[in-house]
Amino acid sequence: MAGKRKPILISVIAVAGAAAVATSGIFIWKHQQSSQADGLAYVTSLKEINTAAGYGFQTYYSGVVESQEVTEVKVDSEKTLDQVFVSEGDSVKEGTPLFSYDVTAMQLQLDQGNLDIERMQNENTTTTQQIQQLEAEKQQASADDQLSYTTQIQSLQTDLAKNEYDIKVKQTEMTKLKNSIEHATVTATKSGTIKTVRTKEQMQADNTDVMLTILADGDFRVKGIANEQNIQTIYQEEPVVLKSRIDDSTWTGTISEINMEAENKQNNSMGYYSDEASTSSSYAFYIKLDTSDGLMLGQHVLITPAEGSTIEKSGIWLYADYVVDADTDQPYVWIAGKKDKLEKRYVTLGEQDAAMGDVEIADGLSGDEYLAYPAEDYQEGMRTTTSYEEYEKEQSDSNSDEMPADGEDIPFEAIDPDQSVSFPEGELDPEFDVDPEESAEQDSSADAAPVDPES
């Protein structure tokens, strides 16, 4: 009987041994997977993320100070321009002569018109006399001749009515012509500064009849110019900062109007740091100033969104998200250290810019480092890379290395035969709830179990 129990005992031990091997193999595989927690961190050159270095490339638009009210003075295309009395930049008062029309031709038309009126009036006098004569003769005529007189009288009355109408039309024309001659010199209706003076050729090229524009005296506004690449980046009521081109003076205001219709001339100076702006269409927008103190009419300024920083920055500035434990006395950043391994670099913080969300690194970085954006699973010693493609591939590969599903085999290559795993005495395998003492008792009871002699 004892001989028959031996195979059963061996079988039980074999099963227990296999379970132990499987347990150890799974733990070793899991341990190897967790040992790869060094992972891979993507790092970027500090020179590329230093917001102080990017400060000089803030978006700027060119602008010019102008009057709140702009008066356009048009020319009459039916008249001949004679003289222009003003130039761009001239200050004018109400009533100041701007330009005049040639009245020589108008005077000739007026004289000829008056002669035509006099001629038609004389014709009407003669026609009236003829009608009176015919009516008198008709009274003496026979019944057979009266029809002929009636026809002649009606024809003359028609001529008389037509002449009366022509006289009225001509008199209206002469009144307008006389008024044009009397007002051949066009004067300013308001005080201000001459902004634009166009020649006849320029008006034809621009397809406009506006010869002069006058900036009225009074409160100022600023006209800015954007191009088709950056016009969509501004919006009405957006706060802006205006900077002088000659000193450190600044003004503030808000965008009050945006003209989405392209101006006739191409933009050659807007989008201050954009090469493409030299060939793009230009669009005007207008700024309502909080104050115009210190500004001059016609002064050129630079315009930038107020959300941009007003702090002059130098050295090293980082977005606050790059700094870990920034509210403690040991803030640090993740950098690529020796042998391109991830390590902490403790830094000293300086000034903060709440508007831009960045902070000055007063000490701890030289400027040549490569930084990683913080993540919860970062550990010192992790590998780093500057290739985002390599980083993405690593992430994709690590996501596929998961625990095998129920019924699946553990990859043979995942088990290192040279590694052994031991557990503290009295503790259970963390992966499988197997008590070694309980397993031994099961072995003993299996050995003492009665065996059917027939088996």
C-alpha positions in Angstrom: 0.0 0.0 0.0 2.9 2.2 0.8 4.2 1.7 -2.7 1.0 2.9 -4.1 0.9 6.0 -2.0 4.2 7.2 -3.3 3.0 8.2 -6.8 0.2 10.2 -5.2 2.6 11.9 -2.9 4.9 12.7 -5.8 2.0 14.1 -7.7 0.9 16.4 -4.9 4.5 17.6 -4.4 4.8 18.2 -8.2 1.6 20.2 -8.2 2.8 22.3 -5.3 6.2 22.7 -6.9 4.6 23.8 -10.2 2.5 26.3 -8.3 5.6 27.7 -6.6 7.4 28.0 -9.9 4.4 29.7 -11.5 4.1 32.0 -8.5 7.8 32.9 -8.6 7.7 33.3 -12.3 4.8 35.8 -12.2 6.4 37.7 -9.4 9.7 37.9 -11.2 7.9 39.0 -14.4 6.0 41.7 -12.5 9.2 42.8 -10.7 11.0 43.1 -14.0 8.2 45.2 -15.3 8.2 47.5 -12.3 12.0 47.7 -12.5 11.5 49.4 -15.8 9.9 52.4 -14.0 13.0 54.3 -15.1 11.0 54.8 -18.3 11.7 57.6 -20.6 11.2 61.4 -20.1 11.0 63.9 -23.0 13.2 67.0 -22.4 13.3 70.3 -24.1 16.1 72.8 -24.4 15.8 75.5 -21.8 16.7 78.0 -24.5 13.4 77.1 -26.2 11.2 77.5 -23.2 12.9 80.5 -21.5 10.0 83.0 -21.6 12.5 85.9 -21.0 14.2 85.0 -24.4 10.8 85.1 -26.1 9.8 88.5 -24.7 11.5 90.4 -27.5 9.2 88.6 -30.0 6.0 89.7 -28.6 3.3 90.6 -31.2 3.3 94.3 -32.1 1.1 96.3 -34.4 2.0 99.8 -35.8 -0.4 102.6 -35.0 -0.8 106.3 -35.5 -2.5 108.9 -33.3 -5.4 110.6 -35.0 -8.5 112.6 -34.2 -11.6 111.0 -33.0 -13.4 112.6 -36.0 -12.1 112.5 -39.5 -13.7 114.8 -42.1 -13.5 113.8 -45.8 -13.6 116.5 -48.4 -14.7 115.4 -51.9 -14.2 117.1 -55.2 -16.9 117.6 -57.9 -15.9 115.4 -60.8 -17.9 117.7 -63.2 -15.8 120.7 -62.2 -12.2 121.5 -63.1 -9.8 121.8 -60.1 -7.9 125.1 -60.1 -5.7 125.5 -57.0 -5.0 123.6 -53.8 -4.1 125.8 -50.8 -3.1 123.3 -48.2 -0.6 120.5 -47.7 -0.5 117.4 -45.5 0.2 118.3 -41.9 -1.2 121.9 -42.1 -3.4 123.1 -39.3 -6.6 124.7 -40.5 -9.4 126.7 -38.8 -13.1 126.7 -39.8 -13.4 128.8 -43.0 -9.7 128.2 -44.1 -9.6 127.9 -48.0 -8.7 124.3 -49.0 -8.9 124.3 -52.8 -10.7 126.1 -55.6 -12.3 125.2 -58.9 -11.7 126.9 -62.3 -14.6 129.3 -62.8 -13.7 130.4 -66.4 -15.8 127.7 -68.0 -18.6 128.0 -65.5 -18.8 131.8 -66.2 -19.0 131.1 -69.9 -21.8 128.6 -69.2 -23.6 131.1 -67.0 -23.4 133.9 -69.7 -24.6 131.5 -72.4 -27.4 130.4 -70.2 -28.6 133.9 -69.5 -28.6 134.6 -73.2 -30.7 131.5 -73.8 -33.2 132.5 -71.2 -33.4 136.0 -72.7 -33.9 134.6 -76.1 -36.7 132.3 -75.0 -38.4 135.1 -73.1 -38.4 137.2 -76.3 -39.8 134.3 -78.2 -42.6 134.0 -75.7 -43.4 137.7 -76.0 -43.6 137.4 -79.8 -45.7 134.2 -79.5 -48.1 135.8 -77.1 -48.6 138.7 -79.5 -49.2 136.3 -82.4 -51.9 134.5 -80.4 -53.6 137.7 -79.5 -53.5 138.8 -83.2 -55.0 135.5 -84.4 -57.7 135.5 -81.8 -58.8 139.0 -83.0 -58.8 137.9 -86.6 -60.7 134.8 -85.7 -63.6 136.9 -84.5 -63.9 138.5 -87.9 -63.4 135.3 -89.9 -66.2 133.2 -91.5 -67.3 130.0 -90.0 -65.3 128.0 -92.6 -62.0 129.9 -91.7 -62.4 129.7 -87.9 -61.2 126.1 -87.7 -57.9 127.2 -89.3 -57.4 130.0 -86.8 -58.1 127.7 -83.9 -55.4 125.2 -85.1 -52.8 128.0 -85.4 -53.6 129.4 -82.0 -53.3 126.0 -80.3 -49.9 125.3 -82.0 -48.6 128.7 -80.7 -49.9 128.0 -77.2 -48.0 124.7 -77.2 -44.8 126.5 -78.3 -45.4 129.1 -75.5 -45.8 126.4 -72.8 -42.7 124.5 -73.9 -40.6 127.7 -73.8 -41.9 128.5 -70.4 -40.8 125.1 -69.1 -37.4 125.4 -70.8 -36.9 128.9 -69.2 -37.6 127.4 -65.7 -35.1 124.6 -66.3 -32.5 126.9 -67.5 -33.0 129.3 -64.7 -32.5 126.5 -62.2 -29.3 125.5 -63.9 -28.1 129.1 -63.9 -28.8 129.4 -60.2 -26.7 126.4 -59.4 -24.0 127.6 -61.7 -24.0 131.0 -60.1 -23.8 129.4 -56.7 -20.9 127.3 -57.8 -19.0 130.3 -59.1 -19.7 132.1 -55.8 -18.4 129.1 -53.9 -15.6 128.1 -56.2 -13.3 128.1 -53.2 -13.9 125.2 -50.8 -13.2 126.0 -47.1 -12.8 123.9 -44.0 -15.9 123.2 -42.0 -14.1 122.4 -38.8 -10.7 123.1 -37.2 -8.1 120.4 -37.4 -5.1 119.1 -39.2 -4.8 118.1 -42.9 -4.1 114.3 -42.9 -4.2 113.5 -46.6 -4.0 115.4 -49.9 -4.5 113.4 -53.0 -3.8 114.5 -56.6 -6.1 113.8 -59.5 -4.0 110.8 -60.5 -4.0 109.4 -57.0 -7.8 109.7 -56.7 -8.1 107.9 -60.0 -5.7 105.1 -58.9 -7.6 104.8 -55.5 -11.0 105.0 -57.3 -12.2 107.7 -54.9 -13.4 111.3 -55.1 -12.1 112.1 -51.6 -9.3 114.6 -52.1 -8.6 115.7 -48.5 -9.0 114.3 -45.0 -9.0 116.5 -42.0 -8.4 115.3 -38.4 -10.6 117.4 -36.3 -9.2 119.0 -33.1 -10.2 117.3 -29.9 -9.8 113.9 -28.2 -7.4 111.5 -29.9 -7.8 107.9 -30.9 -5.2 105.5 -32.4 -5.5 103.7 -35.7 -3.7 100.4 -35.8 -3.0 98.2 -38.8 -3.1 94.4 -38.8 -2.4 92.0 -41.7 -4.4 89.0 -42.9 -2.2 86.7 -40.8 -2.9 88.3 -37.4 -6.2 90.3 -37.8 -8.0 87.3 -36.3 -5.9 87.4 -33.1 -7.5 90.7 -31.9 -11.0 91.4 -30.8 -13.3 94.3 -29.8 -12.9 95.6 -26.2 -9.5 93.9 -26.0 -7.2 95.9 -23.7 -4.0 97.0 -25.3 -0.8 98.8 -24.4 0.7 101.5 -26.6 4.4 102.2 -26.5 6.3 105.2 -27.8 8.9 104.6 -30.5 11.3 107.2 -29.1 11.2 106.7 -25.3 9.7 104.5 -22.5 6.3 106.2 -22.5 3.3 103.9 -22.5 -0.5 104.4 -22.7 -3.4 102.1 -22.3 -6.8 101.7 -24.1 -9.2 99.2 -25.6 -9.9 98.2 -29.2 -13.2 100.0 -30.1 -13.6 99.0 -33.8 -12.2 96.5 -36.2 -12.6 97.1 -40.0 -12.6 93.7 -41.7 -12.6 95.3 -45.2 -9.1 95.4 -46.5 -7.6 98.8 -47.3 -6.7 99.6 -50.8 -2.9 99.7 -50.4 -0.9 96.7 -49.3 0.5 96.5 -45.9 4.3 97.0 -45.7 4.9 97.5 -42.0 2.4 95.8 -39.9 2.6 92.6 -38.0 5.8 94.1 -36.7 7.9 91.0 -36.7 6.3 89.1 -39.6 8.1 88.8 -42.9 4.9 87.7 -44.6 3.3 91.0 -43.7 5.2 92.7 -46.5 2.9 91.3 -49.1 -0.4 90.8 -47.2 -3.5 93.0 -47.2 -3.9 95.5 -44.3 -6.9 96.0 -42.0 -7.5 98.9 -39.8 -8.6 98.8 -36.2 -9.2 101.7 -33.7 -8.3 102.1 -30.1 -10.1 104.2 -27.5 -7.5 105.7 -25.2 -7.8 105.7 -21.4 -5.9 109.0 -21.6 -4.1 110.9 -24.4 -1.8 112.9 -22.1 1.6 113.3 -23.8 0.4 112.1 -27.2 0.6 114.2 -30.3 -1.6 114.1 -33.4 0.1 112.0 -36.0 2.5 110.4 -33.6 3.5 106.8 -34.4 3.3 104.1 -31.7 3.6 100.4 -31.2 0.5 98.4 -30.1 0.6 95.2 -28.1 -2.2 93.2 -26.3 -2.3 94.1 -22.6 -2.3 90.4 -21.7 1.3 90.4 -22.7 3.8 91.1 -20.0 4.8 94.6 -19.1 7.8 93.4 -17.0 11.1 93.7 -18.6 12.7 90.3 -18.4 16.2 89.0 -18.6 18.0 85.9 -17.5 15.9 82.7 -17.1 12.1 82.7 -16.7 10.0 79.5 -16.9 6.2 78.9 -16.9 5.3 78.1 -13.3 4.1 74.6 -14.2 7.7 73.5 -14.8 8.6 74.2 -11.1 7.7 71.4 -8.6 7.0 72.4 -5.0 7.2 76.0 -5.9 5.4 77.0 -2.7 8.0 75.3 -0.5 11.5 76.2 0.5 12.9 73.5 -1.9 11.5 74.1 -5.3 13.0 72.1 -8.1 12.8 71.2 -11.8 13.4 68.0 -13.7 16.5 68.1 -15.9 18.6 65.8 -18.1 21.7 65.2 -15.9 24.8 63.1 -16.2 24.6 60.4 -18.9 21.2 61.9 -19.9 19.5 60.5 -16.8 16.6 62.4 -15.2 17.5 64.3 -12.0 16.1 67.0 -9.7 17.7 70.4 -9.8 16.8 72.6 -6.9 16.4 76.2 -7.9 16.0 79.6 -6.3 12.9 81.5 -7.4 12.8 85.3 -8.1 10.1 87.6 -9.4 6.8 86.2 -10.6 4.6 87.5 -13.5 1.0 86.7 -12.7 -0.2 88.0 -16.1 2.0 85.6 -18.1 2.1 82.8 -15.5 5.9 82.5 -15.4 8.5 82.9 -12.7 12.1 84.0 -12.6 14.8 81.4 -11.9 17.2 83.4 -9.9 19.7 80.6 -9.3 20.2 76.9 -10.1 20.2 76.9 -13.9 22.8 78.0 -16.3 20.6 78.2 -19.4 22.2 75.2 -21.2 20.1 72.5 -19.5 17.3 70.4 -21.0 14.1 70.3 -18.9 11.2 67.8 -18.6 7.7 68.9 -17.9 6.8 67.4 -14.5 4.9 64.1 -14.2 3.8 62.1 -11.1 5.7 59.0 -12.1 9.1 60.6 -12.7 12.0 59.2 -10.8 15.6 60.2 -10.7 17.7 58.0 -13.0 15.1 57.7 -15.8 16.4 57.9 -19.3 15.7 61.1 -21.2 15.4 62.0 -24.9 15.0 65.0 -27.0 13.2 63.0 -29.7 9.5 63.2 -29.3 9.1 60.3 -31.8 11.2 58.1 -29.5 9.3 59.2 -26.5 5.9 58.4 -28.1 7.2 55.0 -29.2 8.4 54.2 -25.7 5.0 55.2 -24.3 3.2 53.0 -26.8 5.4 50.0 -26.1 5.1 50.4 -22.3 1.3 50.5 -22.6 1.3 47.2 -24.4 3.4 45.5 -21.6 0.5 44.5 -19.4 -0.1 41.5 -17.1 -1.3 38.5 -19.2 -5.0 37.9 -19.1 -6.5 34.8 -17.4 -5.7 31.7 -19.3 -2.7 33.2 -21.1 0.9 32.0 -20.6 3.6 34.2 -19.1 6.0 35.2 -21.8 9.0 32.8 -21.4 11.4 35.6 -22.2 10.0 37.6 -19.3 11.3 35.2 -16.7 14.9 35.6 -15.7 16.2 32.1 -14.6 19.1 33.7 -12.7 16.8 35.7 -10.4 15.4 34.1 -7.3 12.7 35.4 -5.1 12.2 34.8 -1.4 9.4 35.9 1.0 9.8 36.7 4.7 8.9 33.7 7.0 5.3 33.6 7.8 4.2 35.9 5.0 2.1 35.0 2.0 3.2 35.4 -1.6 1.9 38.9 -2.5 0.5 37.6 -5.8 -1.0 34.3 -4.6 -2.6 33.5 -1.3 -0.5 30.3 -0.6 0.6 29.6 3.0 3.7 27.3 3.0 2.7 25.7 6.4 -0.8 25.0 5.0 0.7 23.5 1.9 2.9 21.2 4.1 -0.1 20.1 6.2 -1.9 19.2 2.9 1.1 17.2 1.9 1.2 15.3 5.2 -2.6 14.6 5.2 -2.3 13.4 1.6 0.5 11.0 2.7 -1.6 9.6 5.6 -4.8 9.2 3.6 -6.1 5.7 3.2 -5.8 4.1 -0.1 -8.2 1.7 -1.7 -6.3 -1.5 -2.2 -8.2 -2.2 -5.3 -6.9 1.1 -6.8 
